[in-house]
Amino acid sequence: MVEAIVFYTLAVLILGLGVAVITTPKTVHSVVFLVLNFLCVAVLYIVLRAEFLAVIQVLVYAGGIVVLYLFVVMLVNLKQAPEAHEDPRRLARLGLVLSGAVLLELAGIVVYSFGRVTPASAPAAPGPLTGMGNTEELGWLLYTDYLIPFEVASVLLLVAMVGAIVLARRQS
Amino acid sequence: MEITPAHYTVLSAALFSIGVIGVLVRRNVIIIFMAIELMLNAVNINLVAHARYLENLAGQVFVVFVIAVAAAEAAVGLGILLAFFRNKETVNIDEMNIMRW
């Protein structure tokens, strides 16, 4: 019962803030709604027993990525809103139809798979993962089974960092 | 009232569709980037929920990778946006057609 109340509250908040992100005319307001959306998702992660991911969500998304967005919004100082000089709803109908099709497709998948995803009935055989916290288990998995993807991800981040600096540097 | 994985999947699908609407309807590139972040978050919710209900942590590992890729995407995308803005003084996606043939 408590889980249901928490879930529905968070779901309404997440969806409402998501709609606010894409409908607000001012870009700065969009960024603020995006932070709140990320924080609600972090709370949802805690409900789902993914405490480490909740912390990462707050640190990386709400703390890092959103600050990046805010900096860009401040650097890109527009005299007029980009959608002010034309009909902003020109493609709205087509966009709504296409995204409605995506929603229908996803709903079809949900209906099709309803009840087929059953929780694991018995706990997995006691392995090296039992009796650890979420962070410890995740770290164990990252440094054993997923070591190579983990290293590739770190190289990707390095490339992205260098690329972003090269792109944003002012050519003299 | 029990919350099943289907509930989380529906929430995830709805949030993903909101992101799709944002990408298709808005003309401001910064807001389109934010809509992409919304879609990535929808995928993450799905992965975490199923990791919980299938009692398999692999989903959470993938969320870590998705977050890493999202950070990389945001950094490079906003870098491109800044470089573009210096040249054309706009963030309207309709005017970003210099590479269109």
Interface residues (C-beta under 8 A of the other chain):
Chain A: M1 E3 A4 F7 A11 I14 L15 G18 V19 V21 I22 T27 S30 V31 L34 N37 F38 V41 L44 Y45 L48 R49 A50 F52 L53 I56 Q57 V60 Y61 G64 I65 L68 Y69 V72 V73 L75 V76 L78 A81 P82 E83 E86 P88 R89 L91 A92 L94 G95 L96 L98 S99 G100 V102 L103 L106 A107 I109 V110 S113 F114 G115 V117 P119 A120 P123 A124 L129 N134 E137 L138 L141 L142 D145 Y146 P149 A153 S154 L156 L157 V159 A160 M161 G163 A164 I165 V166 L167 A168 R170
Chain B: M1 E2 I3 P5 A6 H7 Y8 T9 V10 L11 A13 A14 L15 F16 S17 I18 G19 V20 I21 G22 L24 V25 R26 R27 N28 I30 I31 F33 M34 A35 E37 L38 N41 N44 I45 V48 A49 H50 A51 R52 Y53 L54 E55 N56 L57 A58 Q60 V61 V63 V64 F65 I67 A68 V69 A70 A71 A72 E73 A74 A75 V76 L78 G79 I80 L81 L82 A83 F85 R86 T90 V91 N92 D94
